[in-house]
Amino acid sequence: MAEPAASPPPNPSAVSPDTPTGAPPSTPPKPAWDPRDPSRQYPWLRPTIRIRLTMLYGGMFLIAGMVLLAIIYLLAAQALYEINELPFKIIGVQARLTSNTCPDLAGTMPADELMRRLAQCNDVQRARALDELLRSSLLALMGLAVAAFAFGYVMAGRVLSPLGRITRTARQVAGSDLHKRIELEGPDDELKELSDTFDEMLDRLDRAFTAQQRFVANASHELRTPLAINRTLLEVQLSDPEASAEVQQLGRTLLATNERSEQLVEGLLLLARSENEIVDRKPVDLAEVASRAVEQVRGDADAKGVELGGLRPPAYVQGNGVLLERVALNLVQNAVRYNREQGGWVAVTTEARPGHALLVVENTGPAVPAYEVDNLFEPFRRLRSERTGSDKGVGLGLSIVRSVVRAHGGTVQARPREDGGLVVWAVLPV
């Protein structure tokens, strides 16, 4: 049977309203940030707290220096002008110049004229002295301002170093390492109070997470064991050749219900385990993972008359192969289950792109309203009237897909096809 032609993989960014819904968008993914933003092109222009504190320290020093310079200038001017009157009087002498500052004092002249010119010379000398004081003070202020900004930058870094430690610890905790603590030492100030509060919060989170893991382990044993016993008893009863047809039918019904309960328990446990970031990562080929998932679902697809196809070139990512195979298996199973009764097809494709890889599953099927697509990724949510009582699944497939993909640092999105069905694509970092 010929495989359907695979559609090109969709753009991992959000689909714009102008994009036709019949074909996946082929434009390159739009970055989540504006590339024209200078803070992205030049990180040193980013207005960090350290830069703002440096500007604050330097600006306050500059303003204080300017005010001090103005006060000194006014006081010097006042002191110089208060001694404007000469404490002597010259009568009929001949003056000889020793400087070119006051050329009008040369030659013989009346005493009054000499005193007037001498007073003018004093005014010129005072003005020049004030100008030189102002020029030297401004140069000194500029030099000290540069030193103040540099010193302020260094001091701001020392003051904010505890915040950097808090940030690094928070990032490690975000990577599922809840055992990390800040344990900040130093004076009992606001930063240490913040650090201690953060450590207390981490303690509570660590205890809650440990309790959750313990609960998952206990639930795994307590829930699987009785279900396995029930399955064994039902299978033994069904193997009895003397059982009546009614008992056989009841046994098959109970066995199907028990199997559904087992699937629900397995899905809930996997969903609980996959909520955290994957720490132990290994190279995984999405093409191999997708091909295995396709082969596992091929029997159900042939029974339903659904064709499986798609191009799957190698696309390597860093992650957990078992969980990624579960992602592909859930997507392909959903694509086969929710398909047309006749003439349906499923295209499973992979693609390697710079910085990430794509796993795309496209299928035919019933029309899906665009406003209900996001709800499909919620636990126990199905389309319209299909609820947990449906025989198509337990309602956790896409929820597990989203949790596992997020644990790998990726994203998963979906959009409806124009003629029915869905296009679901998972974007995983390489």
C-alpha positions in Angstrom: 0.0 0.0 0.0 1.5 3.3 -1.0 2.3 5.7 1.8 0.8 9.2 1.8 3.0 12.1 1.0 4.2 13.8 4.1 3.4 17.4 4.5 6.3 19.8 5.3 6.8 20.2 9.0 5.1 23.1 10.6 6.8 26.2 11.9 7.4 25.7 15.7 6.4 29.2 16.4 2.8 30.2 16.8 0.7 30.1 13.7 -0.5 33.5 12.6 -4.1 34.2 11.8 -3.2 34.9 8.2 -1.6 31.4 7.7 -3.8 29.0 5.8 -4.9 26.1 8.0 -4.6 23.6 5.2 -0.8 23.6 5.1 1.7 23.9 7.8 3.6 27.3 7.8 7.0 27.2 6.2 8.4 30.5 7.4 11.3 30.3 9.8 10.4 30.4 13.5 10.0 33.9 14.9 12.2 34.5 17.9 10.5 35.3 21.2 12.5 38.5 21.5 13.0 41.4 19.1 16.4 41.1 17.4 16.5 44.9 17.1 16.5 45.2 20.8 19.9 46.7 21.7 20.0 44.9 25.1 20.0 41.6 23.1 22.6 42.7 20.6 24.8 44.4 23.3 24.3 42.7 26.7 26.5 45.4 28.4 23.7 47.9 27.6 21.2 45.9 29.6 20.1 48.1 32.6 21.1 45.7 35.3 20.9 46.6 39.0 24.7 46.9 39.1 24.7 49.4 36.3 21.9 51.4 37.9 23.7 51.4 41.3 26.9 52.5 39.6 25.1 55.4 37.9 23.4 56.2 41.2 26.7 56.2 43.1 28.6 58.1 40.4 25.8 60.6 39.8 25.5 61.4 43.5 29.3 61.9 43.7 29.2 64.1 40.7 26.3 66.2 42.0 28.0 66.5 45.4 31.3 67.5 43.7 29.6 70.2 41.6 27.8 71.6 44.6 31.1 71.6 46.6 32.9 73.2 43.7 30.3 76.0 43.4 30.6 76.7 47.2 34.4 76.9 47.0 34.2 79.1 44.0 31.8 81.5 45.6 33.8 81.6 48.8 37.0 82.2 47.0 35.4 85.0 44.9 34.0 86.6 48.0 37.4 86.4 49.8 39.2 88.0 46.9 36.7 90.8 46.4 36.6 91.7 50.0 40.3 92.9 49.8 39.6 95.1 46.8 40.9 98.2 48.5 44.7 98.5 48.5 46.2 99.1 52.0 48.7 101.7 50.6 48.8 104.9 48.5 51.6 105.7 46.0 52.6 109.3 45.5 54.6 110.3 42.4 56.8 107.4 41.6 57.9 105.8 38.4 56.7 102.2 37.9 58.6 99.6 35.9 56.7 96.5 34.7 58.0 93.0 35.7 55.1 91.2 34.0 52.9 91.7 30.9 49.7 91.2 33.0 49.1 94.9 33.4 50.8 96.9 30.6 49.1 100.2 31.6 51.3 100.5 34.6 54.4 101.5 32.7 55.8 105.0 32.6 55.4 108.1 34.8 51.9 109.1 35.8 50.0 110.9 38.5 49.5 109.0 41.7 45.7 108.8 41.3 46.0 107.4 37.8 48.5 104.9 39.0 46.2 103.8 41.9 43.3 103.4 39.5 45.3 101.3 37.0 46.7 99.2 39.9 43.1 98.5 41.1 42.2 97.4 37.5 45.2 95.2 37.5 44.2 93.6 40.7 40.7 92.9 39.3 42.2 91.2 36.3 44.5 89.1 38.5 41.5 88.1 40.7 39.4 87.1 37.6 42.3 85.1 36.2 42.9 83.4 39.5 39.2 82.4 39.8 39.2 81.1 36.2 42.2 79.0 36.9 40.6 77.7 40.1 37.5 76.8 38.2 39.3 75.1 35.3 41.5 73.1 37.7 38.6 72.1 39.9 36.5 71.0 36.9 39.4 68.8 35.6 39.9 67.4 39.1 36.2 66.8 39.4 36.0 64.9 36.0 38.9 62.7 37.0 37.4 62.0 40.4 34.0 61.3 38.8 35.6 58.7 36.5 37.3 57.1 39.5 34.0 57.3 41.5 32.1 55.5 38.7 34.7 52.8 38.5 34.8 52.5 42.3 31.0 52.5 42.4 30.9 49.7 39.8 33.2 47.6 41.9 31.4 48.3 45.1 28.0 47.6 43.5 29.3 44.2 42.4 30.5 43.4 45.9 27.2 44.5 47.4 25.2 42.5 44.8 27.4 39.4 44.9 24.9 37.6 47.4 22.2 38.2 44.8 24.3 36.5 42.2 24.8 33.5 44.5 21.0 33.4 45.1 20.4 33.5 41.3 22.8 30.7 40.6 21.3 28.6 43.3 17.8 29.3 42.0 18.9 28.2 38.5 20.3 24.9 39.9 17.1 24.4 41.7 15.1 25.0 38.5 17.2 22.2 37.1 15.5 19.8 39.6 18.4 19.9 42.1 16.3 20.7 45.2 19.2 19.7 47.5 21.1 22.9 46.8 21.1 25.7 49.4 22.5 29.2 49.4 23.7 29.2 53.0 24.8 32.9 52.8 27.3 34.0 55.3 27.9 37.6 56.5 26.1 40.3 58.4 22.5 39.8 59.4 21.1 42.2 56.7 18.3 42.1 54.2 20.2 40.0 51.7 20.9 37.3 54.4 17.3 37.4 55.4 16.3 36.9 51.8 18.7 34.0 51.5 17.5 32.3 54.7 13.9 32.7 53.5 14.8 31.1 50.2 16.6 28.2 51.9 13.5 27.6 54.1 11.3 27.6 51.0 13.7 25.1 49.3 13.5 22.9 52.4 9.8 22.8 52.2 9.8 22.1 48.4 12.4 19.3 48.9 10.3 17.7 51.6 7.2 18.0 49.4 9.0 16.6 46.4 10.4 13.7 48.4 7.0 12.9 49.8 5.6 13.0 46.2 8.2 10.6 45.0 7.5 8.3 48.0 3.8 8.5 47.2 4.4 7.6 43.6 6.5 4.6 44.5 3.9 3.4 47.0 1.0 4.0 44.7 2.9 2.2 41.9 3.0 -0.9 44.2 -0.4 -0.6 45.9 -2.3 0.1 42.6 -0.6 -2.3 40.3 -0.7 -5.3 42.5 -4.5 -5.7 42.9 -5.0 -4.9 39.2 -2.6 -7.5 38.2 -4.3 -10.0 40.6 -7.7 -9.1 39.1 -6.3 -9.6 35.6 -4.9 -13.0 36.5 -8.2 -14.2 38.0 -10.2 -13.0 35.0 -7.9 -14.7 32.6 -8.1 -17.9 34.6 -11.9 -17.7 34.6 -12.0 -17.0 30.8 -9.7 -20.1 30.2 -12.3 -22.3 31.8 -14.0 -24.3 29.0 -17.1 -25.0 31.1 -17.9 -21.3 31.7 -21.2 -20.2 30.2 -21.4 -17.6 27.4 -22.7 -15.0 29.9 -19.8 -15.6 32.2 -17.4 -15.4 29.3 -18.9 -12.1 28.1 -18.8 -10.7 31.7 -15.2 -11.8 32.1 -14.1 -10.1 28.8 -15.9 -6.9 29.9 -14.3 -6.9 33.3 -10.9 -7.7 31.7 -11.2 -4.7 29.4 -12.2 -2.5 32.3 -9.2 -3.8 34.3 -6.9 -3.2 31.4 -8.2 0.3 31.1 -7.6 0.9 34.9 -4.0 -0.4 34.4 -3.4 2.0 31.6 -4.8 4.9 33.7 -2.5 4.0 36.6 0.5 3.7 34.3 -0.3 7.0 32.7 -0.7 8.8 36.0 2.6 7.4 37.3 4.4 8.4 34.1 2.8 11.8 34.2 4.0 12.3 37.8 7.6 11.1 37.0 7.9 13.2 33.9 7.2 16.6 35.5 10.8 17.3 36.3 13.7 18.3 34.0 15.7 15.4 32.6 19.2 15.5 34.1 20.8 12.3 32.6 20.7 13.0 28.9 22.1 10.9 26.0 22.0 11.3 22.2 18.7 10.1 20.9 17.7 9.9 17.2 14.1 11.1 16.8 13.9 9.2 13.5 14.6 5.9 15.3 12.2 6.7 18.1 9.4 7.6 15.7 10.0 4.5 13.6 9.7 2.3 16.6 6.5 4.0 17.6 5.1 3.5 14.1 5.9 -0.2 14.1 4.2 -0.7 17.5 1.0 1.0 16.2 1.0 -0.6 12.7 -1.2 -3.5 13.7 -3.9 -1.1 15.1 -3.5 1.1 12.0 -4.0 -1.9 9.6 -7.0 -3.1 11.5 -8.6 0.4 11.1 -7.5 0.9 7.6 -5.2 3.8 8.4 -2.1 4.3 6.3 1.2 5.1 8.1 3.8 7.2 6.2 6.2 10.1 6.5 9.8 10.9 5.9 12.1 10.5 8.9 15.7 11.6 8.3 18.1 11.4 11.3 17.5 14.1 13.9 19.5 13.8 17.1 18.6 15.4 20.4 19.9 15.1 24.0 17.4 13.3 26.2 15.9 10.1 27.6 15.2 7.6 24.8 12.5 5.7 26.7 10.5 8.9 27.5 10.9 10.3 23.9 9.7 7.0 22.5 6.7 7.3 24.8 6.1 10.8 23.3 6.2 9.4 19.8 4.0 6.4 20.7 1.3 8.6 22.3 1.2 10.9 19.4 1.0 8.1 16.8 -1.6 6.2 18.9 -3.8 9.3 19.2 -3.4 10.0 15.4 -4.6 6.4 14.6 -7.4 6.3 17.2 -8.9 9.6 16.3 -8.9 9.1 12.6 -11.4 8.4 9.8 -13.3 5.2 9.6 -12.0 4.7 6.0 -9.3 6.2 3.9 -7.4 7.8 6.8 -3.7 8.3 7.0 -1.0 9.4 9.5 2.3 11.1 8.5 5.1 10.9 11.1 8.1 13.1 10.1 11.3 14.3 11.7 13.5 17.1 10.8 16.8 18.5 12.1 17.0 22.3 12.3 19.7 24.6 13.7 19.5 24.4 17.5 16.5 22.0 17.6 14.8 19.1 16.1 11.2 18.5 15.1 8.9 15.5 15.5 5.7 16.1 13.5 2.6 13.9 13.5 -0.2 14.8 11.1 -3.4 12.8 10.6 -6.8 12.9 9.0 -9.9 12.7 11.2 -12.8 14.7 12.5 -12.7 18.5 12.4 -11.2 20.0 15.5 -12.2 23.6 16.5 -9.2 25.8 17.0 -10.4 27.0 20.4 -10.4 23.4 21.7 -6.9 22.5 20.7 -5.2 23.7 23.8 -7.6 21.8 26.0 -6.5 18.5 24.5 -3.2 18.8 26.4 -5.0 18.9 29.7 -5.4 15.6 31.7 -8.7 13.8 31.1 -9.8 16.3 28.5 -11.1 15.2 25.2 -13.0 16.6 22.3 -16.7 17.6 23.0 -18.6 14.7 24.6 -15.7 12.2 24.7 -14.7 11.8 28.4 -12.9 9.3 30.5 -15.5 6.7 29.6 -14.4 6.6 26.0 -12.8 3.4 24.8 -10.2 5.3 22.8 -7.9 5.9 25.8 -7.7 7.3 29.3 -7.2 11.0 28.4 -3.6 11.3 29.4 -1.7 10.8 26.2 -1.2 14.4 25.2 -0.7 15.4 28.8 2.2 13.0 29.1 3.6 14.2 25.8 3.6 17.8 27.0 5.1 16.9 30.4 7.9 14.8 28.8 8.7 17.5 26.2 8.8 20.2 28.8 11.1 18.0 30.9 13.5 18.0 27.9 13.4 21.8 27.6 11.2 21.7 24.5 7.7 22.8 23.5 4.7 21.0 21.9 2.0 22.6 19.8 -0.9 21.6 17.7 -3.2 23.1 15.1 -6.3 21.7 13.3 -6.1 20.8 9.6 -8.6 22.4 7.2 -10.2 19.1 6.1 -10.1 17.5 9.6 -7.5 16.1 11.9 -4.6 17.6 13.6 -0.9 18.6 13.1 1.0 18.1 16.3 4.7 19.0 16.5 7.2 18.7 19.3 10.3 21.0 19.3 13.2 19.6 21.2 16.6 21.2 21.8 19.7 19.4 20.4 
